[in-house]
Amino acid sequence: IPRPPNCFITFRSHICKAGTIPERLRNRHDYVSRAAGSIWRNMSPEEKAPYERLARQAAAEHKRKYPGYSYSPNQRKSAPVKRK
């Protein structure tokens, strides 16, 4: 079950769809994330509010669809230590 998007992920998706990022760079996720992060850090709380509202709505919808969901990340198994 995927986790609901947070406000930054919602914003990042919006700027990709809105055409803020040039078409040729949209598949460069490192570039898109850096650009979105830079814009996000310079936004005022009033500018961020719509994305926070959308994230809360997504979280509420997620909770409605998956009432017993609890995020539990998988622990990576470390490789066995080679001993001499």
Residue pairs with C-beta under 8 A, 6 or more apart in sequence:
1 66
1 69
3 62
3 71
4 55
4 58
4 59
4 61
4 62
5 13
5 55
5 58
6 55
7 48
7 51
7 52
7 54
7 55
8 36
8 37
8 40
8 51
9 55
10 51
10 54
10 55
10 58
11 36
11 40
11 48
11 51
12 32
12 33
12 36
14 51
15 21
15 32
15 35
15 36
15 39
16 26
16 32
20 35
20 39
21 31
21 32
21 35
25 31
25 32
26 32
40 48
62 69
63 69
